[in-house]
Every structure is written in structure tokens, then in C-alpha cells.
Amino acid sequence: MKRKQIVSLVVLLMILPLLSGCWTLVVAGAGAYGGYKMKENGYTLQNPITKEKKSNK
């Protein structure tokens, strides 16, 4: 049981640096670049919460 706790603690300590701000910026940059490339190919993003425009017909 003690060995399992030590292994869990070591794994947790190894994962913590990956959750730092630098990695967050890298992931956000990759997402922005992916969105930019999709926009280049004609894909658009729709907001699911939009106000409907009233037509004056």
C-alpha cells in the first residue's frame, strides 16, 4: 500500500509542471492557429447563443 502511495505522489509531481502557465499558452496558441487555418479553408464558427434578427417583410 505504501508503494502505491509513493508512485501516485511521484506521478502527481511529474504532472504538475505540465499544468503551468507556459503550457497553457502553448495550447491556446495551437488552438488559435488551428482556428485560423480552418477559417482560411472556409469554415466558420457560429455562436449557439445568438439574437434572432427580426425581418421587416
C-alpha positions, 0 to 999 in steps of 0.5 A: 500500500505504501508503494502505491502511495509513493508512485501516485505522489511521484506521478502527481509531481511529474504532472504538475509542471505540465499544468503551468502557465507556459503550457497553457499558452502553448495550447491556446496558441495551437488552438488559435492557429488551428482556428485560423487555418480552418477559417482560411479553408472556409469554415466558420464558427457560429455562436449557439447563443445568438439574437434572432434578427427580426425581418421587416417583410 
